[in-house]
Amino acid sequence: MARSMTAFTRQTLDADWGSLALELRSVNQRYLDLHFRLPESLRDLETPFRDSLRTTLSRGKIECSLRFERAQGSGDSLDINVEHLEVLMETLTRLRRHAPEASMPTLLELLDHPGISRGGEIDMDAVRAAALKLMSQALEDLNTGREREGEQLCALIRERLSAIRAQVDDVRAHLPAVLERQRRQILERLDTVKAELDPNRLEAEMALMAQKADVAEELDRLDTHVGEVERQLKQKGPIGRRLDFLMQELNREANTLSSKAAVTDTTRCAVELKVLIEQMREQIQNIE
């Protein structure tokens, strides 16, 4: 089943020690690109978060944001490591001289920095376990959203595939008449000069012109590519890159059809095919 790369989820959890809020934002990207915004006290969760995302997702730019708020009163018994805090503030002051545009951390962010606070009643292992559970829930919800939008994208693509088949069938139905008309036109043009040409050469030239005007092979390949796109839409796992390649092949055949067009109807069909293929290509950019 095709999955979109565009989705959003927000999962929250409340406990005695406080609350957690985890957000995942996903947009289209050629590769898997992960970005994290985590509180300093839970910075060590980046590695398991990254592993979970890589295991579940294949493509997309993913922004992961985690917020942790302590419950009121949970820090009443906290002790402040003043010496550590003074060292940290001196370091931040020196850094400010080199990066004056950078903002200083808030008091809550300082309190959240490792080593600043000690004691207290919060079990950080419990907080980490809860955050990992949130990530599991968020990934499940994110994938549900990606699959739901993927179904909608597939429906749009299938509409275009049906339109392409209709165009191909129309050209194929008129192809014998087009070739016959082309043959008569060639004979009329050569009728006045055929006496001056070698009969064998004349026959070879007519065969070559007829071959150039015959687009049956292009129509067959268009049908084949359309069938492969339909097959890929039913596959499990990432299919976006494969579909993107098939769009290139469809466009190649449409260009060939346009260059060999001998009548206005075939030219019109080639133009319509290019429009449909481009519409599909735009939708496929969002498929994982």
Buried (B, 14 or more C-beta within 10 A) or exposed (E): EBBBBBBEBEBEBEBEBBBBBBBBBBBBBEEBEBEBEBBBBBBEBBEEBBEBBEEBBBBBBBBBBBBBBBBEEBBEEBEEBEEBBEEBEEEEEEEEEEEEEEEEBEEEEBBBBEEBBEEBBBEEEEBBEBBBBBBEBBBEBBBEBBBEBBBEBBEEBBEBBEBBBEBBEBBBEBBEEBBEBBBEEBEEEBEEEEEEEEEEEBEEBBEEBBEEBBBEEBBEBBBEBBEBBBEBBEEEEBBBBBBBBBBEBBBBBBBBBBEBBBBEEBBBBBBBBBEBBEBBBEBBBBBB
